[in-house]
Amino acid sequence: MRRLNLDQLHTFIEVITAGSFSAAAERLGLTQPAVSLQIRQLEHRLNVRLIERVGKRLKATSAGERLLEHARRIDDLVEEALQDMSSHALGVAGQVAIGTGATACIHLLPPLLKDMRRRFPALDIRVSTGNTDDVVAAVIENRLDIGLVTLPAAGRSLHVQPLLRDDFVAISAAGALPAQISPRDLAERPLVLFEPGSSTRLLIDDWFLQAGLRPRAVMELGSIEAIKEMVAAGLGCSIVPSMAVKAAHHRRGLEVRPLAPDLSRTLGLVLRQDKPMGAGLRKVVEALEGLAQSRSGAPSGNSDL
């Protein structure tokens, strides 16, 4: 059987509700012959009689009553679909998938996501975490719409936009470090570091190597929160992004010191060059750019996204 015609179903509902072809035609803005034709076509398609006349009023047959139940549910779903598509066309709706590192997810994104939900309740922003290579691969394969990662990030199909600079700092239990920290100050101390292979760990290792030293890691962890807990417990020192300790280091019992020479990373946005920029994705990009501009040290320049 061929698929049902949605206009014919809607006309059928109007005829039964109004009780006549002429009244239904007036409601629908059609002529009476056009309404009658749609009902005949619907009856022919279903091979059943749907409407009968009782006195001067039309009513549904037994088959028509059953169809009316389905037709009203279908009509409601069609209206819901039209409203949903209207919100996409006229407003900010849909789904945007972001990939980022755990530190940015915990310490950078929550206020932004809260504000986005308040401003655009129909926009569903999904966040997943991973290292830079995994996030970039997911963006290239279009499994993620956008990545917020530690640069550098490479890919011929990618647009890469530097977003903000985040300095690294040394942390320890209270009273364990001098005022300014060099690689030599930390080289012989037990260190709680990020797991090998991560972009953050590679930057830290290179900071030591530039001084001809190798860090002595007693723990290598994938969680920034786990690292801070271990350091606060006096089990070692660490080097972490400053955004991870700006708000909470005092109540965690951590001491924070700047590095000399300094060490920093650049967080950037990555997305496919051919990615369609719908309203939802555009708003997410604009929010991230605004967040970068509100933080000191954010790179200047306008987005080409």
Secondary structure, DSSP 8 states (H G I E B T S, - for coil): -----HHHHHHHHHHHHHSSHHHHHHHHT--HHHHHHHHHHHHHHHTS--EEEETTEEEE-HHHHHHHHHHHHHHHHHHHHHHHHHHHHHS--EEEEEEE-HHHHHHTHHHHHHHHHHH-TTEEEEEEE--HHHHHHHHHTTSSSEEEEES----TTEEEEEEEEEEEEEEEETT-S-SSB-HHHHHTS-EEEE-TTSHHHHHHHHHHHTTT----EEEEES-HHHHHHHHHTTS-BEEEEGGGTTTTTTTTTEEEEEBSS--EEEEEEEEETT----HHHHHHHHHHHHHHHHSTT---S----
